[in-house]
Amino acid sequence: MIRGLSILVLLYLAIVYLIPKPAQIAPEGWRLFGLFTATVAGLILQPIPGGALVLTAVTLCTVLTGMKIEKALSGYAEPNVWLVLSAFFISRSLLNTGLARRIALFFVRRFGGTSLGVCYSLAFSDMVLATIIPSNGARSGGVTLPIVRSISELYGSTPGVTAELLGSFLMTAVYQCVCISTAMFYTGQASNPIAAQLATSMGFTVTWSSWFLAGIVPGLCSILAVPWLIQKMHPPVIRRTPEAAVFAGRELAAMGPMSSSEWILTFVFATVCGFWITSGWHKIDITVTALIGSMALLLTGVLTWEDVKGEKAAWDIYIWYGGLVMMGKALNETKVTTVFAKYVAGSFPSTGWVLLFVVALLIYFYAHYAFASITAHLLAMFPPFLAVLLAKGAPIGLTVFAFATFVNFSAGLTNYGTTPAPMFFAQDYVSLQRWWKVGLVASFANIAIWGTIGFAWWKLIGIW
């Protein structure tokens, strides 16, 4: 811990005192840039938990930059922060009542007659849950992964010599689909709203419904194509899996009929998503809708106050997310990214935005080999790349959605790319070499689909 913190302190000092400060940036703005850079580096190195690190940085903002405490804490009043918090509370109800597992088992019972069908079933159930559960770790670790393991073992596929029967295919293909559904929705994972917030600060508003509309077509194409491609690369020995559907039916029968809590939750879930989709018509803020949904669950007893207090992941995200939102907004006000963009754009005077966009997007995507966190990757590279491309004349809608979504399925490259990655890899069904090989091939497919069908779809619906 001491070594890691020392590195962050040295990084801050090097930026503030060794790198020449641009004349357009005030001294306190340059110190904020140094602090923000050290914070992002800390999220990568993790000498202490992310929440503790960001809270420390928020506190230091008042000491090192002269920022008033009211502004330093203003991120915790941001609507997007409370949106994520409320969505976590609703997701806790989905997990506690068993409704999330019931949804997954329903898909497997209906479409799980083949190994590819089992993968699609779990992929689509994760996709449904991603509309409101802003944690790919909670979705996959609490719902999807246990079912993948159970079905693999049902066919005698366990880590080791029998992994190739079924488990190896399911672990790699389902994980890749989790990364895709993470990219498809505003609530796909916790840092997607950060991308939306950063885009808003640059003049482009991203809503739940606009992200849904942008992601649904290329996302569905990727979810259909990638498992099929992985099956061609490493076909499972067992192709037909009728017992998987029987297993799902047996598990559903054991769960019994839906309880009153599940019916209430289903109504709240559908209502909240419905209001999010139609927010452009009725103008009710999506955070208000999420809070009303959470309060409805509390008042009906589906969610208890003990559940709320015990939702550690939600409160952890509240601390680091609120702090990062404030720091991101404050950094944008210092014009650091604007100065950077002008400098880089000036270095490529004869290069049009199209070529620069393609090169920047590929560098941005494959840089995830160096990141174990989508959030850290996004914070480090999203604002400067956006600023550079906008300075070159790139369409803001295309640039925002490309860089906001690509960072999510780039997590499929490695066994540490996002929270579910080590969960799936630790099951020991897949070698490291195969995991990385599948991740690389899946990345080619995703980039091709989102870069052609996705960009064309975005053009059709007026994003750019």
C-alpha positions in Angstrom: 0.0 0.0 0.0 2.8 2.5 1.0 4.6 1.8 -2.3 1.5 2.3 -4.4 0.6 5.6 -2.6 4.1 6.8 -3.0 3.9 6.2 -6.8 0.8 8.3 -6.9 2.3 11.2 -4.9 5.4 11.2 -7.2 3.1 11.2 -10.2 1.3 14.2 -8.9 4.5 16.1 -8.1 6.0 15.2 -11.5 3.0 16.7 -13.3 2.7 19.8 -11.2 6.4 20.7 -10.9 8.3 19.0 -13.7 5.9 19.3 -16.7 5.6 22.8 -18.0 2.2 24.3 -17.4 0.4 25.6 -20.5 -0.1 29.4 -20.3 -3.9 29.0 -20.8 -4.3 27.0 -17.7 -4.4 28.5 -14.2 -2.1 27.1 -11.5 -5.0 25.6 -9.5 -6.3 24.0 -12.7 -2.9 22.4 -13.3 -2.8 21.0 -9.8 -6.3 19.6 -10.3 -5.1 17.9 -13.5 -2.2 16.4 -11.5 -4.6 15.2 -8.8 -7.1 13.7 -11.3 -4.3 11.9 -13.2 -3.0 10.5 -9.9 -6.5 9.4 -9.0 -7.0 7.5 -12.3 -3.6 5.9 -11.9 -4.7 4.9 -8.4 -7.8 3.2 -9.8 -5.4 1.1 -12.0 -2.8 0.3 -9.3 -5.4 0.1 -6.5 -3.1 0.7 -3.5 -6.3 1.2 -1.5 -10.0 0.6 -2.5 -11.3 2.9 -5.2 -13.9 4.5 -2.9 -11.3 5.4 -0.3 -9.0 6.7 -3.0 -11.6 9.0 -4.6 -12.8 10.3 -1.3 -9.2 11.2 -0.4 -8.9 13.0 -3.8 -12.1 14.9 -3.2 -10.7 16.0 0.2 -7.4 17.0 -1.4 -9.2 19.1 -4.0 -10.0 21.6 -1.2 -6.4 21.6 0.1 -4.4 21.6 -3.2 -6.6 23.6 -5.5 -8.5 26.0 -3.2 -11.8 24.5 -4.2 -14.7 25.2 -1.8 -15.9 22.2 0.1 -19.5 22.8 -1.3 -18.2 22.3 -4.8 -15.9 19.4 -3.8 -18.9 17.5 -2.5 -21.3 18.6 -5.2 -20.8 15.4 -7.2 -22.8 13.5 -4.5 -25.9 15.5 -5.4 -25.6 14.7 -9.1 -28.8 13.0 -10.5 -26.8 10.4 -12.3 -25.1 9.3 -9.1 -28.5 8.8 -7.5 -29.8 7.0 -10.6 -27.0 4.4 -10.3 -27.7 4.1 -6.6 -31.4 3.6 -7.1 -30.8 1.0 -9.8 -28.6 -1.0 -7.5 -31.4 -1.1 -4.9 -33.8 -2.4 -7.6 -31.3 -4.9 -8.7 -30.9 -6.1 -5.1 -34.6 -6.9 -5.1 -34.2 -8.8 -8.4 -31.5 -10.9 -6.8 -33.1 -11.4 -3.3 -36.6 -12.4 -4.6 -35.1 -14.8 -7.2 -36.8 -13.0 -10.1 -33.5 -12.5 -11.9 -32.7 -16.2 -11.7 -36.2 -17.0 -12.8 -35.8 -14.9 -15.9 -32.5 -16.7 -16.7 -34.1 -20.1 -16.2 -37.1 -19.2 -18.3 -34.8 -18.4 -21.3 -32.9 -21.7 -20.8 -36.1 -23.7 -20.6 -37.4 -22.2 -23.8 -34.2 -22.1 -25.9 -31.7 -24.3 -24.2 -32.0 -27.4 -26.4 -28.5 -27.0 -27.9 -25.2 -25.7 -26.5 -25.5 -22.6 -28.7 -29.1 -22.2 -27.5 -28.0 -22.3 -23.8 -25.5 -19.6 -24.5 -28.1 -17.4 -26.3 -30.5 -18.0 -23.4 -28.1 -16.8 -20.8 -27.0 -13.9 -23.1 -30.5 -12.7 -23.6 -31.3 -13.0 -19.9 -28.2 -11.0 -19.0 -29.3 -8.4 -21.7 -32.8 -8.1 -20.1 -31.2 -7.6 -16.6 -28.7 -5.1 -18.0 -31.6 -2.7 -18.6 -31.8 -2.0 -14.9 -28.9 -3.7 -13.0 -25.8 -1.4 -13.4 -23.3 -4.1 -12.3 -22.1 -6.7 -14.7 -20.5 -8.4 -11.8 -23.8 -8.7 -9.9 -25.7 -9.9 -12.9 -23.2 -12.5 -14.0 -21.8 -13.5 -10.6 -25.1 -13.7 -8.9 -27.3 -15.1 -11.7 -25.6 -16.2 -15.0 -22.3 -17.9 -13.8 -24.0 -20.3 -11.3 -26.3 -21.5 -14.1 -23.4 -21.9 -16.6 -21.6 -24.0 -14.0 -24.6 -26.1 -13.1 -25.4 -26.9 -16.8 -21.8 -27.8 -17.5 -21.7 -30.2 -14.6 -25.0 -31.6 -15.6 -23.3 -33.0 -18.7 -20.2 -34.1 -16.7 -18.1 -31.2 -17.9 -15.8 -30.1 -15.1 -12.5 -28.3 -15.0 -9.8 -30.5 -16.5 -10.1 -33.2 -19.1 -13.9 -32.9 -19.5 -13.9 -29.1 -19.8 -14.1 -29.4 -23.6 -17.4 -31.3 -23.4 -19.4 -28.1 -22.8 -18.1 -25.9 -20.0 -15.1 -24.4 -21.9 -17.4 -23.1 -24.7 -20.1 -21.8 -22.3 -17.6 -19.9 -20.1 -15.9 -18.1 -23.0 -19.1 -17.4 -25.1 -21.3 -16.3 -22.2 -18.6 -14.0 -20.8 -18.2 -12.3 -24.2 -22.0 -11.8 -24.3 -21.9 -10.2 -20.9 -19.4 -7.6 -22.3 -21.7 -6.9 -25.2 -24.8 -6.4 -23.0 -22.6 -4.1 -20.9 -22.1 -1.9 -23.9 -25.8 -1.9 -25.0 -27.4 0.0 -22.2 -27.0 3.1 -20.1 -27.2 0.9 -17.0 -25.0 -1.9 -18.6 -22.4 -1.1 -15.9 -21.7 1.6 -13.5 -19.3 3.8 -15.5 -21.6 4.2 -18.5 -23.4 7.1 -16.8 -19.9 8.7 -16.4 -19.5 8.6 -20.1 -22.9 10.2 -20.5 -22.0 12.9 -18.0 -18.7 13.6 -19.8 -20.5 13.8 -23.1 -23.1 16.3 -21.6 -20.3 18.5 -20.4 -19.0 18.6 -24.0 -22.4 19.6 -25.4 -24.0 16.3 -26.3 -26.8 14.9 -24.2 -27.0 11.1 -23.7 -30.2 9.6 -22.1 -31.2 6.1 -21.1 -33.5 5.9 -24.1 -31.0 7.3 -26.6 -28.3 4.8 -25.4 -31.0 2.0 -25.6 -31.8 3.0 -29.2 -28.2 3.3 -30.2 -27.1 0.0 -28.7 -30.0 -2.4 -29.4 -29.3 -3.1 -33.1 -25.5 -3.6 -33.1 -25.7 -5.2 -29.7 -28.2 -7.9 -30.9 -26.1 -8.5 -34.0 -23.0 -9.0 -31.8 -24.8 -11.3 -29.4 -26.0 -13.5 -32.2 -22.7 -13.5 -34.1 -20.0 -13.9 -31.4 -21.2 -17.1 -29.7 -21.7 -18.7 -33.2 -18.1 -17.6 -34.1 -16.7 -19.0 -30.8 -18.5 -22.3 -31.4 -16.8 -22.5 -34.8 -13.4 -21.8 -33.3 -13.7 -24.2 -30.4 -16.8 -26.4 -30.8 -18.0 -28.2 -27.7 -18.2 -32.0 -27.8 -21.8 -31.9 -26.7 -24.0 -30.0 -29.2 -27.5 -31.0 -28.1 -28.5 -30.2 -24.5 -32.1 -31.3 -23.9 -31.2 -31.9 -20.3 -30.4 -28.2 -19.9 -34.0 -27.3 -20.7 -35.2 -30.1 -18.4 -32.9 -28.8 -15.6 -34.3 -25.2 -16.0 -37.8 -26.5 -15.9 -37.0 -28.5 -12.8 -35.4 -25.5 -11.1 -38.4 -23.3 -12.0 -40.8 -25.9 -10.6 -38.7 -26.0 -7.4 -39.0 -22.3 -7.1 -42.8 -22.6 -7.3 -45.2 -20.0 -8.6 -44.2 -16.4 -8.6 -44.6 -14.8 -5.1 -46.4 -11.6 -4.5 -43.0 -9.9 -4.1 -42.0 -11.1 -7.5 -45.2 -9.8 -9.1 -44.8 -6.4 -7.5 -41.2 -6.3 -8.6 -42.1 -7.3 -12.1 -44.6 -4.4 -12.2 -42.0 -1.9 -10.9 -39.3 -3.3 -13.2 -41.5 -3.0 -16.3 -42.8 0.4 -15.2 -39.4 1.9 -14.5 -38.0 0.6 -17.8 -41.1 1.9 -19.6 -40.7 5.4 -18.2 -37.0 5.4 -19.0 -37.7 4.5 -22.7 -40.4 7.1 -23.0 -38.7 9.9 -21.0 -38.3 12.0 -24.2 -42.1 12.2 -24.3 -43.2 12.8 -20.7 -40.0 14.6 -19.6 -39.9 12.9 -16.2 -36.2 12.7 -15.3 -35.0 9.0 -15.3 -33.5 9.5 -11.8 -36.9 10.5 -10.4 -38.4 7.4 -12.0 -35.7 5.2 -10.5 -36.1 6.8 -7.0 -39.9 6.3 -7.2 -39.3 2.6 -8.2 -37.0 2.1 -5.2 -39.4 3.8 -2.8 -42.3 1.7 -4.1 -40.3 -1.5 -3.3 -39.5 -0.1 0.1 -43.1 0.8 0.9 -44.4 -2.6 -0.3 -41.7 -4.5 1.7 -40.1 -6.1 -1.4 -37.0 -4.2 -0.4 -36.1 -3.6 3.2 -34.1 -0.8 4.7 -31.6 -3.4 5.9 -31.2 -4.4 2.2 -30.5 -0.7 1.4 -28.0 -0.3 4.2 -26.3 -3.6 3.4 -25.9 -2.9 -0.3 -22.1 -2.4 -0.1 -21.5 -2.2 -3.8 -24.0 0.5 -4.3 -22.6 2.7 -1.5 -19.0 2.1 -2.7 -20.0 3.2 -6.2 -21.8 6.2 -4.8 -18.6 7.4 -3.1 -16.2 6.9 -6.0 -18.7 7.8 -8.8 -19.9 11.0 -7.1 -16.3 12.1 -6.5 -15.2 11.3 -10.1 -18.2 13.2 -11.6 -17.2 16.3 -9.6 -13.5 16.1 -10.6 -14.4 15.4 -14.2 -16.6 18.5 -14.4 -14.1 20.7 -12.6 -11.3 19.5 -14.8 -13.3 20.3 -17.9 -13.7 23.9 -16.6 -9.9 24.3 -16.4 -9.8 23.7 -20.2 -7.0 21.1 -19.9 -8.7 18.8 -22.4 -9.3 21.7 -24.8 -5.6 22.7 -24.7 -4.6 19.1 -25.2 -7.0 18.7 -28.2 -5.7 21.8 -29.9 -2.1 20.6 -29.5 -2.8 17.2 -30.9 -5.0 18.4 -33.7 -2.3 20.9 -34.6 0.2 18.1 -34.8 -1.9 16.5 -37.6 -2.8 19.5 -39.8 -3.3 17.5 -43.0 -5.2 14.5 -41.4 -9.0 14.5 -41.8 -11.2 13.5 -38.9 -12.1 10.1 -40.5 -8.6 8.6 -40.5 -7.9 10.1 -37.1 -11.2 8.7 -35.8 -10.4 5.2 -37.0 -6.8 5.2 -35.6 -7.8 6.8 -32.3 -10.7 4.3 -31.8 -8.5 1.3 -32.4 -5.8 2.6 -30.1 -8.5 3.4 -27.5 -10.0 -0.1 -27.8 -6.8 -2.2 -27.6 -5.4 -0.1 -24.9 -7.7 -2.1 -22.6 -4.9 -4.7 -22.4 -3.4 -2.3 -19.9 -6.5 -1.8 -17.9 -8.3 -4.0 -15.3 -11.2 -1.6 -15.0 -13.6 -0.1 -17.6 -14.0 3.0 -15.4 -10.2 3.7 -15.2 -9.9 3.2 -19.0 -12.9 5.5 -19.7 -11.6 8.3 -17.3 -8.1 8.1 -18.7 -8.8 8.1 -22.4 -12.4 9.1 -23.2 -12.2 12.9 -22.5 -8.9 13.6 -24.3 -9.7 11.4 -27.3 -13.1 13.1 -27.6 -11.6 16.6 -27.4 -9.1 15.8 -30.1 -11.6 14.4 -32.5 -14.2 17.1 -31.9 -11.4 19.7 -32.6 -10.8 17.9 -35.9 -14.5 18.2 -36.8 -15.7 14.7 -36.1 -19.5 14.3 -35.5 -20.0 14.5 -31.8 -22.8 11.9 -31.6 -20.8 9.3 -33.5 -17.7 10.0 -31.4 -19.5 9.9 -28.1 -21.3 6.7 -28.7 -18.4 4.9 -30.4 -16.0 5.6 -27.5 -18.6 5.0 -24.8 -19.7 1.6 -26.1 -16.4 0.3 -27.5 -14.7 0.6 -24.1 -17.2 -1.9 -22.7 -16.8 -4.9 -25.1 -13.0 -4.2 -25.1 -13.2 -5.8 -21.7 -13.6 -9.1 -23.5 -10.0 -9.1 -24.5 -8.5 -10.4 -21.3 -9.2 -12.4 -18.2 -9.0 -9.3 -16.1 -10.8 -6.7 -18.3 -13.8 -6.1 -16.0 -15.3 -7.6 -12.8 -16.9 -10.7 -14.3 -13.7 -11.7 -16.1 -11.8 -13.2 -13.2 -15.1 -14.8 -11.9 -15.5 -16.8 -15.2 -11.8 -17.4 -15.7 -11.4 -18.7 -12.1 -13.8 -21.6 -12.8 -10.7 -23.1 -14.5 -12.5 -24.4 -17.6 -10.4 -22.3 -20.1 -6.6 -21.9 -20.5 -5.2 -18.4 -20.5 -4.0 -18.8 -24.1 -7.5 -19.8 -25.3 -9.2 -17.0 -23.3 -7.0 -14.3 -24.9 -7.3 -15.9 -28.4 -11.1 -15.9 -28.1 -11.1 -12.4 -26.8 -9.0 -11.2 -29.7 -11.2 -12.9 -32.3 -14.4 -11.6 -30.6 -12.9 -8.1 -30.7 -12.5 -8.3 -34.5 -16.2 -9.4 -34.8 -17.5 -6.7 -32.5 -15.5 -3.9 -34.1 -16.6 -5.0 -37.5 -20.3 -5.2 -36.5 -20.4 -2.0 -34.5 -18.2 -0.1 -37.0 -20.5 -1.0 -39.9 -24.0 -2.0 -38.8 -23.7 0.2 -35.7 -22.4 3.3 -37.4 -25.0 2.9 -40.2 -27.8 2.5 -37.7 -26.7 5.6 -35.8 -26.7 7.5 -39.1 -30.2 6.3 -39.8 -31.6 7.3 -36.4 -29.9 10.7 -36.6 -27.1 10.3 -34.0 -24.7 11.8 -36.5 
